[in-house]
Amino acid sequence: MWVLRFRYKGRSLSVPMLRPHLTVGREEGADVRFLAPGVSRRHCQFFLEGEDRPRLHVRDLGSRLGILRGEEPLSEAELGEGDALTLGPVWVLVQKEPTLDWRTASGLPLTFPVQFGTDGPGGDAGDTLAPERERVPLDLLQASLEALAGDPAWGSRWQRLLGLDALEVTCEGPSGALCLWPGPWAEPPACASRTLTEGRQGLWRAAWLGGKPGAGSTLRALLYVLDLVRGRPGAGPVPGASAPAPSLRLVALDAVWETLERLALTDLPVLLLGQTGVGKEVLARAIHRAKFGQDAPFLVIHCAAIPEPLFESELFGIEPNTASGVTGRKGKLEEGNGGTILLDEVAEIPPSVQIKLLRVLEESTVSPVGSRKAVPLKVRWLSATNVDIHKAIAEGRFREDLYYRLKGAEVTIPPLKERIGSLPALVDLFLGQLEAEARRGLQGLSMGAYRAVMAYPWPGNIRELKMEIKRAYHLADQGGMIQVRHLSPALRAHGEGDPASAAGELDRSRRSAVAATIRDALTATSGNITLAAEHLGVTRQTLTKHLKDLSIDAKEFKSPSGA
């Protein structure tokens, strides 16, 4: 049976479709009457169509604030289980329940008309559904809760702890669907497991693939905790606190950091390779802090920004009176003495300077221009470039001996498009920094906005992502959430793409999980698509679409006797 779960000002009430038509509004003749500002006299009508399997529809009756499904305005539409609608200040969750004996919180049978939003006669301030009691593994629950203590990658930790292949967590309320942890899909596949939990902040929804026994029960318990911390893992910025410093862990480069962590406390030079904006300087600063802490100097030399005639004096310094009017000054290398020097865009160093820099590296001394005195130099050398260093060597633009001197260890940082799983942690980091500075009380990204963020290829990498989040943060309504309309046109174009096409971009492991589940169902039903669809809880049309997308032939699963 179709059930409409209404929520308004912290109260909720489930109303079954015991009639073919249910009218919602403020007028006395409404089947579900809301005495609430923002609900029109005749707001909308829910109705059933079909005899064997009635389908639920909704129709706007000319309301002032209309009907929204997420960010989509509806005039008339068919609804499915799990749909969440906004009727002004009221939101409605569409559910299916087999129970026929519906009662109010006072124990009386539910009758029409239902008056909601008051405590007077005919009103109901209670809830018709009792919470379920479930056993939750305490060890998993404890470890999962610890992930919320401040780790922006809490979703990844939940996945590992619960043995999930993919996870998505959202909270739906009157202002729309807030995405807390986005899944790697345009829409969760039909074979994904799901759980729904109602809390103070709205309806909490989780969808996942894979999982250990008890994962669903643990997730439901964790969603209650998320509701209590108001939907922001890590509890958000503390009032009066400064913006959090970027952490290497937050960049979600576990494999890269595992290598760098072993090298951080050594004196070995490290060459960081990767596209512009992937976070090379952030990683270099983390290496510096791991070895020296916060007190030792960390000097970044932007090699591409120094004019070639000034390069030598900028790096090595210059003695007074070396040329007319020269007062003399320390070079950048000497300024970084006792700490870390990062040669950013090292491949842009002029060939004439490369041989002198090589001598500095070999002798650990530096001589200012015009001086014969060598100054001892004790620094940790880091370098970075976004060009193909091996091609530069082959073309004679970079000395091979200098390359081997700088390349004590060579680490390539993958572009953001190859580590989309790091996006939630990065988005949370940037939002936390912005909130610490501006205090606008933003909740986060809507589901639609997160879909667009996850689908975009990010040619500018982390630097582009940071600027995009900053721009959208200041365009969004104070206290609200970042919606698709607040994103730049390039991201909106990706967010408005074909969902089926985007869903096909699931990575190989997720697609394998979906395919394995479908193959199990086809094996159990000897290749009968109709029975397999019922087994999976999807329509035959949906399963046929997945079979085509995954290139699975149902005929291969038919038993010899039924062939």
C-alpha positions as CSV (number, residue, x, y, z in Angstrom):
1,M,0.0,0.0,0.0
2,W,1.2,3.5,-0.9
3,V,1.8,5.6,2.2
4,L,2.5,9.4,2.4
5,R,4.6,10.4,5.3
6,F,4.1,14.1,6.1
7,R,6.5,16.2,8.2
8,Y,6.0,19.7,9.5
9,K,7.8,21.5,12.4
10,G,9.3,18.4,13.8
11,R,6.1,16.4,13.7
12,S,5.4,13.5,11.3
13,L,2.4,11.5,10.4
14,S,2.0,8.6,8.0
15,V,-1.2,8.7,5.9
16,P,-2.1,5.6,3.8
17,M,-3.8,5.9,0.4
18,L,-7.0,4.3,1.7
19,R,-8.8,6.4,-1.0
20,P,-8.2,6.7,-4.7
21,H,-7.8,10.5,-4.2
22,L,-6.3,12.5,-1.3
23,T,-6.5,16.3,-1.4
24,V,-4.0,18.3,0.6
25,G,-4.6,21.9,1.5
26,R,-5.8,24.5,4.1
27,E,-9.5,24.4,3.2
28,E,-11.9,22.5,5.4
29,G,-12.8,20.0,2.6
30,A,-9.2,18.7,2.3
31,D,-8.5,15.1,3.1
32,V,-5.2,16.1,4.7
33,R,-5.6,19.6,6.1
34,F,-2.5,21.7,7.0
35,L,-3.1,24.9,8.9
36,A,0.3,26.1,8.0
37,P,1.5,29.3,6.2
38,G,2.8,28.4,2.7
39,V,0.3,25.7,2.2
40,S,-2.4,26.8,-0.3
41,R,-6.2,26.3,0.2
42,R,-6.1,23.6,-2.4
43,H,-2.4,22.7,-2.7
44,C,-2.3,19.3,-4.5
45,Q,-3.9,16.0,-5.0
46,F,-2.5,12.5,-4.7
47,F,-4.3,9.8,-6.7
48,L,-4.0,6.2,-7.8
49,E,-4.1,4.8,-11.3
50,G,-4.3,1.2,-12.3
51,E,-6.1,-1.9,-10.8
52,D,-3.6,-4.7,-10.3
53,R,-0.7,-2.6,-9.2
54,P,-2.0,1.0,-8.6
55,R,0.5,3.7,-9.5
56,L,0.7,6.8,-7.4
57,H,0.6,10.3,-9.0
58,V,0.5,13.8,-7.7
59,R,-1.1,16.9,-9.3
60,D,-0.7,20.6,-8.4
61,L,-4.0,22.3,-7.9
62,G,-2.7,25.8,-8.6
63,S,-0.8,26.3,-5.4
64,R,1.2,29.4,-4.7
65,L,4.5,27.7,-3.8
66,G,4.0,24.6,-6.0
67,I,5.5,21.1,-5.6
68,L,9.2,20.4,-5.7
69,R,10.9,17.0,-6.1
70,G,14.4,17.9,-5.1
71,E,15.0,21.0,-7.2
72,E,12.5,19.9,-9.9
73,P,9.1,21.7,-9.9
74,L,6.1,19.3,-10.7
75,S,2.7,20.1,-12.2
76,E,1.7,16.4,-12.5
77,A,4.0,13.3,-12.2
78,E,4.1,9.7,-11.3
79,L,5.8,9.0,-8.0
80,G,8.0,6.2,-6.8
81,E,9.0,4.8,-3.4
82,G,11.5,7.0,-1.7
83,D,10.5,10.2,-3.6
84,A,10.6,13.2,-1.3
85,L,8.4,16.2,-2.2
86,T,8.2,19.8,-0.8
87,L,4.9,21.5,-0.4
88,G,5.9,24.9,0.9
89,P,7.0,24.3,4.5
90,V,5.9,20.7,4.5
91,W,7.7,17.7,3.0
92,V,6.3,14.4,2.1
93,L,8.1,11.1,1.8
94,V,6.5,8.4,-0.5
95,Q,6.7,4.9,1.0
96,K,5.2,1.5,0.6
97,E,3.9,-0.5,3.7
98,P,1.9,-3.7,3.9
99,T,0.2,-2.7,7.2
100,L,-3.5,-1.9,6.9
101,D,-4.2,-1.0,10.5
102,W,-3.1,2.6,10.6
103,R,-3.4,4.4,14.0
104,T,-2.5,7.8,15.4
105,A,-0.1,8.3,18.3
106,S,-3.0,8.2,20.7
107,G,-3.9,4.6,19.5
108,L,-7.1,5.6,17.6
109,P,-7.7,4.4,14.1
110,L,-6.6,7.0,11.5
111,T,-9.7,8.6,9.9
112,F,-10.3,11.3,7.3
113,P,-10.1,14.2,7.2
114,V,-6.7,14.4,8.9
115,Q,-5.9,17.7,10.4
116,F,-2.2,18.3,10.8
117,G,-0.1,21.2,12.3
118,T,-2.2,21.9,15.4
119,D,-2.7,20.5,18.8
120,G,-6.5,21.1,18.9
121,P,-9.4,18.7,18.1
122,G,-8.7,16.7,15.0
123,G,-5.0,17.5,15.1
124,D,-2.2,15.0,15.8
125,A,1.1,15.9,17.2
126,G,2.4,12.4,17.3
127,D,3.8,9.7,15.0
128,T,2.1,6.6,13.6
129,L,5.3,4.6,13.2
130,A,7.3,3.1,16.1
131,P,11.1,2.9,15.7
132,E,12.6,-0.5,14.9
133,R,14.8,-2.2,17.4
134,E,17.9,-3.7,15.7
135,R,21.1,-5.3,16.9
136,V,24.2,-3.2,16.0
137,P,27.8,-4.6,16.2
138,L,29.3,-2.4,18.9
139,D,32.9,-2.7,17.6
140,L,31.9,-1.6,14.1
141,L,29.7,1.2,15.5
142,Q,32.5,2.5,17.8
143,A,35.0,2.5,14.9
144,S,32.5,4.2,12.6
145,L,31.6,6.9,15.1
146,E,35.3,7.7,15.5
147,A,35.4,8.5,11.8
148,L,33.1,11.4,12.5
149,A,35.4,13.0,15.1
150,G,37.1,15.1,12.5
151,D,38.1,13.0,9.5
152,P,36.6,14.6,6.3
153,A,37.0,11.2,4.6
154,W,34.5,9.6,7.1
155,G,32.6,8.1,4.2
156,S,35.6,6.2,2.9
157,R,36.3,4.9,6.5
158,W,32.7,3.7,6.7
159,Q,33.1,1.9,3.4
160,R,36.2,0.1,4.6
161,L,34.8,-0.7,8.1
162,L,31.5,-2.1,6.8
163,G,33.1,-3.8,3.7
164,L,31.1,-1.6,1.2
165,D,32.0,-1.2,-2.4
166,A,30.2,2.1,-2.6
167,L,28.3,4.4,-0.3
168,E,26.0,7.4,-0.6
169,V,24.5,9.4,2.2
170,T,21.9,12.2,1.9
171,C,19.5,14.1,4.1
172,E,16.2,15.4,2.6
173,G,14.2,18.2,4.1
174,P,12.0,21.1,3.0
175,S,15.0,22.9,1.5
176,G,16.0,20.0,-0.7
177,A,18.3,17.0,-0.6
178,L,21.6,17.7,1.1
179,C,24.4,15.3,0.0
180,L,26.7,14.3,2.9
181,W,28.7,11.7,1.0
182,P,28.2,11.2,-2.8
183,G,28.3,7.8,-4.4
184,P,30.3,7.1,-7.6
185,W,27.2,7.1,-9.8
186,A,24.7,9.4,-11.5
187,E,21.9,7.5,-9.7
188,P,22.3,4.5,-7.3
189,P,21.9,1.3,-9.4
190,A,18.7,-0.8,-8.9
191,C,20.6,-3.5,-7.2
192,A,22.0,-1.2,-4.5
193,S,20.9,-1.7,-0.9
194,R,19.0,1.1,0.8
195,T,18.0,2.3,4.2
196,L,15.7,5.2,5.3
197,T,15.8,6.9,8.7
198,E,13.8,9.8,9.8
199,G,15.5,12.3,12.2
200,R,15.2,15.8,13.4
201,Q,16.9,17.3,10.4
202,G,14.8,15.4,7.8
203,L,14.9,12.1,6.1
204,W,18.3,10.3,6.1
205,R,18.9,8.0,3.2
206,A,21.8,5.7,2.5
207,A,22.5,3.6,-0.6
208,W,25.3,1.1,-0.9
209,L,26.8,-1.8,-2.8
210,G,28.4,-4.8,-1.1
211,G,28.8,-4.9,2.7
212,K,29.4,-7.2,5.7
213,P,26.5,-8.8,7.6
214,G,24.8,-6.1,9.7
215,A,26.0,-3.3,7.6
216,G,22.4,-2.0,7.1
217,S,21.7,-1.9,10.8
218,T,25.0,-0.2,11.6
219,L,24.4,2.4,8.9
220,R,20.9,3.1,10.3
221,A,22.4,3.7,13.7
222,L,25.1,5.9,12.3
223,L,22.5,8.0,10.5
224,Y,20.9,8.8,13.8
225,V,24.2,10.1,15.0
226,L,24.7,12.2,11.8
227,D,21.3,13.7,12.5
228,L,22.4,14.7,16.0
229,V,25.5,16.4,14.8
230,R,23.3,18.3,12.3
231,G,24.7,16.7,9.2
232,R,28.2,18.0,9.3
233,P,30.7,15.3,10.2
234,G,33.6,16.8,12.2
235,A,31.0,19.2,13.8
236,G,32.1,22.0,11.5
237,P,34.3,24.9,12.5
238,V,34.5,26.0,16.1
239,P,33.4,29.6,16.7
240,G,36.5,31.8,16.9
241,A,38.8,29.2,15.4
242,S,41.0,30.0,12.4
243,A,40.6,28.2,9.1
244,P,42.0,24.6,9.3
245,A,45.4,24.2,7.7
246,P,45.5,21.8,4.7
247,S,46.5,18.3,5.7
248,L,48.1,15.8,3.4
249,R,45.6,13.2,4.6
250,L,42.8,15.5,3.4
251,V,44.0,15.4,-0.1
252,A,43.1,11.7,-0.1
253,L,46.4,10.5,-1.7
254,D,46.8,7.4,0.5
255,A,49.2,5.5,-1.9
256,V,51.3,8.7,-2.6
257,W,51.4,9.6,1.0
258,E,52.5,6.1,2.1
259,T,55.6,6.6,-0.1
260,L,56.2,10.2,1.0
261,E,55.7,9.3,4.7
262,R,58.7,7.0,4.6
263,L,60.8,9.7,2.9
264,A,59.6,12.6,5.0
265,L,62.1,12.3,7.9
266,T,65.1,11.6,5.6
267,D,67.3,14.2,3.8
268,L,66.6,12.6,0.4
269,P,65.6,15.2,-2.3
270,V,62.1,14.6,-3.6
271,L,60.9,15.5,-7.1
272,L,57.1,16.0,-7.3
273,L,55.5,15.5,-10.8
274,G,52.0,16.3,-11.8
275,Q,49.6,18.7,-13.6
276,T,49.1,22.3,-12.5
277,G,46.8,22.5,-9.5
278,V,47.1,18.8,-8.2
279,G,48.5,19.9,-4.9
280,K,52.3,19.6,-5.3
281,E,53.0,22.6,-2.9
282,V,50.5,21.3,-0.4
283,L,52.4,18.0,-0.3
284,A,55.7,19.7,-0.1
285,R,54.5,21.7,2.9
286,A,53.3,18.5,4.6
287,I,56.8,16.9,4.0
288,H,58.4,20.0,5.6
289,R,56.1,19.9,8.6
290,A,56.8,16.2,9.1
291,K,60.5,16.8,9.3
292,F,60.9,20.3,10.8
293,G,57.6,21.2,12.4
294,Q,56.3,24.8,12.1
295,D,59.4,26.8,13.2
296,A,61.9,26.1,10.4
297,P,61.7,28.2,7.2
298,F,59.9,26.8,4.2
299,L,60.9,28.8,1.1
300,V,59.1,28.4,-2.2
301,I,61.0,29.6,-5.3
302,H,58.7,30.1,-8.2
303,C,61.2,29.5,-11.0
304,A,58.9,30.4,-13.8
305,A,58.2,33.9,-12.3
306,I,61.9,35.0,-12.1
307,P,63.2,37.0,-15.1
308,E,66.3,35.2,-16.6
309,P,68.7,38.2,-16.1
310,L,67.9,38.2,-12.4
311,F,67.8,34.5,-11.8
312,E,71.3,34.1,-10.5
313,S,71.3,37.0,-8.1
314,E,67.8,36.0,-6.8
315,L,68.9,32.5,-6.0
316,F,72.5,33.0,-4.8
317,G,72.4,36.6,-3.6
318,I,74.8,39.4,-4.7
319,E,77.7,41.2,-3.0
320,P,77.5,45.0,-2.5
321,N,79.1,47.1,-5.2
322,T,79.2,44.2,-7.6
323,A,77.6,46.5,-10.1
324,S,76.8,50.2,-10.0
325,G,74.1,51.0,-7.4
326,V,74.0,47.4,-6.1
327,T,73.7,47.4,-2.2
328,G,73.9,43.7,-1.9
329,R,71.4,41.2,-0.5
330,K,71.0,37.6,0.5
331,G,69.8,35.1,-2.0
332,K,66.7,33.0,-1.6
333,L,68.7,29.8,-1.1
334,E,70.5,31.4,1.9
335,E,67.1,32.6,3.3
336,G,65.9,29.0,3.4
337,N,69.0,27.8,5.3
338,G,68.1,25.4,8.1
339,G,64.7,24.5,6.5
340,T,63.1,23.4,3.3
341,I,63.5,24.9,-0.2
342,L,60.9,24.0,-2.8
343,L,62.0,24.7,-6.4
344,D,58.5,25.1,-8.0
345,E,58.5,24.6,-11.8
346,V,62.1,23.6,-11.6
347,A,62.2,22.8,-15.4
348,E,62.0,26.6,-16.1
349,I,65.4,27.3,-14.6
350,P,67.6,28.8,-17.3
351,P,70.4,26.4,-18.6
352,S,73.1,28.9,-17.5
353,V,71.9,28.7,-13.9
354,Q,71.4,24.9,-13.8
355,I,75.2,24.2,-13.7
356,K,75.7,26.5,-10.8
357,L,72.7,25.1,-8.9
358,L,74.2,21.6,-9.5
359,R,77.4,22.7,-7.7
360,V,75.3,24.1,-4.8
361,L,73.6,20.8,-4.4
362,E,76.8,18.8,-4.6
363,E,78.9,21.0,-2.3
364,S,76.1,22.2,0.1
365,T,77.4,25.7,-0.1
366,V,76.3,28.9,-1.9
367,S,78.4,31.8,-3.1
368,P,76.7,35.1,-3.8
369,V,77.4,36.8,-7.1
370,G,80.6,38.8,-6.9
371,S,81.9,36.9,-3.9
372,R,84.5,34.2,-3.4
373,K,83.2,33.3,0.1
374,A,81.1,30.1,0.3
375,V,78.2,30.1,2.8
376,P,77.4,26.6,4.2
377,L,73.9,25.6,3.2
378,K,71.9,22.9,5.1
379,V,68.5,22.5,3.5
380,R,66.0,19.9,2.5
381,W,65.6,20.0,-1.3
382,L,62.2,19.6,-2.8
383,S,61.3,20.3,-6.4
384,A,58.2,20.2,-8.5
385,T,57.2,20.6,-12.2
386,N,54.1,20.1,-14.4
387,V,56.1,19.5,-17.6
388,D,57.4,16.2,-18.9
389,I,60.9,16.3,-17.4
390,H,62.2,13.4,-19.4
391,K,61.2,15.2,-22.6
392,A,62.9,18.3,-21.4
393,I,66.1,16.3,-20.8
394,A,65.9,14.7,-24.3
395,E,65.5,18.2,-25.9
396,G,68.4,19.6,-24.0
397,R,66.4,22.1,-22.0
398,F,67.2,20.4,-18.6
399,R,70.5,18.9,-17.5
400,E,70.4,15.2,-16.9
401,D,72.9,15.3,-14.1
402,L,70.8,18.0,-12.3
403,Y,67.7,15.8,-12.7
404,Y,69.5,12.8,-11.0
405,R,70.7,15.1,-8.2
406,L,67.1,16.4,-7.5
407,K,65.5,13.0,-8.0
408,G,66.4,11.3,-4.8
409,A,62.9,10.1,-5.1
410,E,60.4,10.8,-7.9
411,V,56.7,10.9,-7.0
412,T,53.9,11.4,-9.6
413,I,50.7,13.0,-8.2
414,P,47.6,11.8,-10.2
415,P,45.2,14.4,-11.5
416,L,41.9,15.0,-9.7
417,K,39.9,13.2,-12.4
418,E,41.7,10.0,-11.5
419,R,40.9,10.3,-7.8
420,I,37.3,11.4,-7.8
421,G,37.0,9.6,-4.5
422,S,38.9,12.4,-2.8
423,L,36.3,15.0,-3.8
424,P,34.1,14.7,-0.7
425,A,37.0,15.2,1.6
426,L,38.3,18.2,-0.4
427,V,34.9,19.8,-0.6
428,D,34.4,19.4,3.1
429,L,37.9,20.9,3.8
430,F,37.2,24.0,1.6
431,L,33.7,24.5,3.0
432,G,35.2,24.3,6.5
433,Q,37.8,26.9,5.7
434,L,35.2,29.3,4.1
435,E,32.8,28.9,7.0
436,A,35.6,29.6,9.5
437,E,36.2,32.9,7.6
438,A,32.7,34.1,6.6
439,R,30.3,32.3,9.0
440,R,27.4,32.0,6.5
441,G,26.1,28.8,8.0
442,L,25.9,26.8,4.8
443,Q,24.8,23.2,5.2
444,G,26.8,21.8,2.2
445,L,26.0,20.7,-1.4
446,S,22.6,19.6,-2.6
447,M,22.5,16.2,-4.3
448,G,22.1,17.8,-7.7
449,A,25.2,20.0,-7.1
450,Y,27.2,17.0,-5.9
451,R,26.2,15.1,-9.0
452,A,27.6,17.9,-11.2
453,V,30.8,18.2,-9.1
454,M,31.4,14.4,-9.4
455,A,30.7,14.3,-13.1
456,Y,33.0,17.2,-14.1
457,P,36.6,16.3,-15.3
458,W,38.3,19.1,-13.4
459,P,41.1,20.1,-15.9
460,G,42.3,22.7,-13.3
461,N,42.5,20.0,-10.6
462,I,42.3,20.9,-6.9
463,R,43.0,24.6,-7.5
464,E,40.0,24.8,-9.9
465,L,37.8,22.9,-7.4
466,K,38.8,25.3,-4.5
467,M,37.8,28.3,-6.6
468,E,34.6,26.7,-7.7
469,I,33.5,25.9,-4.1
470,K,34.5,29.4,-3.0
471,R,32.4,31.0,-5.7
472,A,29.4,28.8,-5.1
473,Y,29.7,29.4,-1.3
474,H,29.3,33.1,-1.7
475,L,26.5,32.8,-4.3
476,A,24.4,30.4,-2.1
477,D,21.7,31.7,0.3
478,Q,22.9,32.2,3.8
479,G,22.0,29.2,6.0
480,G,21.0,27.2,2.9
481,M,22.9,24.8,0.7
482,I,24.8,25.1,-2.6
483,Q,22.4,24.2,-5.4
484,V,23.1,23.5,-9.1
485,R,22.2,27.0,-10.0
486,H,25.1,28.4,-7.9
487,L,27.7,26.4,-9.9
488,S,29.6,27.7,-12.9
489,P,28.1,27.1,-16.4
490,A,30.7,24.4,-17.2
491,L,29.7,22.3,-14.1
492,R,26.0,22.9,-14.7
493,A,26.4,21.5,-18.3
494,H,27.9,18.3,-16.8
495,G,25.2,18.1,-14.1
496,E,22.5,18.3,-16.8
497,G,23.8,15.4,-18.8
498,D,22.1,12.1,-19.5
499,P,21.9,10.2,-16.1
500,A,22.0,6.9,-17.9
501,S,25.2,7.9,-19.6
502,A,26.7,9.2,-16.4
503,A,25.7,6.0,-14.6
504,G,27.7,4.1,-17.2
505,E,30.8,5.8,-15.9
506,L,30.9,3.7,-12.8
507,D,34.4,2.5,-12.2
508,R,35.2,-1.1,-12.9
509,S,34.8,-2.4,-9.3
510,R,31.3,-1.0,-9.0
511,R,30.2,-2.3,-12.4
512,S,31.6,-5.7,-11.4
513,A,29.5,-5.7,-8.2
514,V,26.3,-4.8,-10.1
515,A,27.0,-7.4,-12.8
516,A,27.8,-10.1,-10.2
517,T,24.4,-9.4,-8.4
518,I,22.5,-9.6,-11.7
519,R,24.3,-12.8,-12.7
520,D,23.4,-14.4,-9.4
521,A,19.7,-13.5,-9.9
522,L,19.7,-14.9,-13.4
523,T,21.4,-18.1,-12.3
524,A,18.8,-18.5,-9.5
525,T,16.0,-18.0,-12.0
526,S,17.5,-20.0,-14.9
527,G,17.7,-16.9,-17.1
528,N,14.1,-15.8,-16.6
529,I,14.3,-12.0,-16.8
530,T,10.9,-11.4,-15.3
531,L,11.6,-13.6,-12.2
532,A,15.1,-12.1,-11.9
533,A,13.7,-8.6,-11.9
534,E,11.2,-9.6,-9.1
535,H,14.1,-11.2,-7.2
536,L,16.1,-7.9,-7.5
537,G,13.1,-5.7,-6.7
538,V,13.2,-3.8,-10.0
539,T,11.1,-3.7,-13.1
540,R,11.7,-5.9,-16.1
541,Q,12.5,-2.8,-18.1
542,T,15.1,-1.6,-15.6
543,L,16.8,-5.0,-15.6
544,T,16.8,-5.2,-19.4
545,K,18.5,-1.8,-19.5
546,H,21.2,-3.1,-17.1
547,L,21.7,-6.2,-19.1
548,K,22.3,-4.1,-22.2
549,D,24.6,-1.7,-20.4
550,L,26.7,-4.6,-18.9
551,S,26.6,-6.8,-22.1
552,I,25.0,-9.7,-20.2
553,D,23.0,-12.2,-22.3
554,A,20.2,-13.8,-20.2
555,K,20.1,-16.8,-22.5
556,E,23.4,-18.0,-21.2
557,F,21.8,-18.7,-17.8
558,K,19.0,-20.9,-19.1
559,S,19.1,-24.5,-18.0
560,P,19.6,-27.1,-20.8
561,S,16.1,-28.5,-20.1
562,G,14.5,-25.1,-20.6
563,A,16.5,-24.2,-23.7
